Amino acid sequence: MPIYEYTCRDCGHPFETLVRNGTVPACPHCHSQALDKRLSAPAALTSTSAAEAAPMAASPCGACGHPGGPGACHFND
């Protein structure tokens, strides 16, 4: 069931609703079915800096490609 965003042509009320196959959505404010589908924007990452982003998990020994070989990387400090 996808969520769609609409604006009612009769009352101007913007809303979003789940739409099932074979159903016609209606405005929750005035119950009109005269609707315009709005363009939805996908969700985005809200963090603005790399320091706020989630840290990466450490790789198992030997997976980092350190030139000193397995056991020489900084994960073993």
Backbone torsions as a table, in degrees:
resi	resn	phi	psi	omega
1	MET	NA	106.5	178.9
2	PRO	-76.9	152.2	174.4
3	ILE	-97.8	126.3	178.2
4	TYR	-116.9	152.8	176.2
5	GLU	-107.3	137.6	-178.5
6	TYR	-135.2	161.6	167.4
7	THR	-127.3	129.4	180.0
8	CYS	-74.4	130.7	178.5
9	ARG	-72.9	-26.6	-176.7
10	ASP	-81.4	-45.2	-176.8
11	CYS	-113.9	-9.3	178.3
12	GLY	80.8	5.7	-177.5
13	HIS	-72.4	122.0	174.6
14	PRO	-86.2	141.0	179.0
15	PHE	-158.7	167.8	172.9
16	GLU	-127.8	149.7	-176.7
17	THR	-152.8	155.1	172.4
18	LEU	-78.5	134.8	-179.1
19	VAL	-120.4	120.4	177.9
20	ARG	-93.6	156.8	178.8
21	ASN	-58.2	134.4	176.2
22	GLY	81.5	4.3	178.5
23	THR	-108.7	154.0	177.3
24	VAL	-113.5	120.2	-178.8
25	PRO	-69.8	156.2	178.0
26	ALA	-134.6	152.2	178.8
27	CYS	-64.4	128.7	178.9
28	PRO	-71.2	-15.5	-178.4
29	HIS	-85.8	-50.7	-175.9
30	CYS	-119.4	-2.1	177.8
31	HIS	67.9	16.0	176.9
32	SER	-74.6	147.9	174.9
33	GLN	-103.7	9.3	176.0
34	ALA	-86.0	91.2	-172.3
35	LEU	-123.2	150.2	170.0
36	ASP	-111.8	128.0	178.1
37	LYS	-75.5	132.5	179.4
38	ARG	-96.1	156.7	176.3
39	LEU	-78.2	122.7	-179.5
40	SER	-93.3	141.3	175.6
41	ALA	-99.1	136.2	178.1
42	PRO	-69.0	156.2	176.8
43	ALA	-64.4	148.6	-178.5
44	ALA	-130.7	157.4	174.8
45	LEU	-65.6	128.8	-175.8
46	THR	-92.0	-11.4	179.4
47	SER	-70.6	137.4	-177.4
48	THR	-104.7	-9.5	179.8
49	SER	-131.7	154.5	179.3
50	ALA	-64.4	-28.9	-179.4
51	ALA	-67.8	-27.0	179.8
52	GLU	-86.5	-14.6	-178.4
53	ALA	-70.9	158.1	179.6
54	ALA	-65.1	137.4	179.5
55	PRO	-69.9	150.8	177.1
56	MET	-78.8	144.5	177.8
57	ALA	-72.8	146.4	178.9
58	ALA	-69.0	142.3	178.0
59	SER	-83.0	157.5	175.8
60	PRO	-65.9	155.0	-177.2
61	CYS	-54.7	133.1	179.8
62	GLY	94.1	-10.1	-176.6
63	ALA	-90.3	-11.1	-174.8
64	CYS	-84.5	-13.8	178.8
65	GLY	79.0	20.0	178.9
66	HIS	-58.9	134.8	-177.5
67	PRO	-62.8	-19.0	178.5
68	GLY	-78.8	-5.0	178.1
69	GLY	90.4	179.3	179.7
70	PRO	-57.5	136.6	179.4
71	GLY	91.7	-8.8	-176.8
72	ALA	-98.8	-7.5	-175.4
73	CYS	-77.4	168.9	-176.5
74	HIS	-71.3	-11.1	178.4
75	PHE	-69.3	-15.3	-178.7
76	ASN	-96.8	4.8	-178.5
77	ASP	-71.1	NA	NA
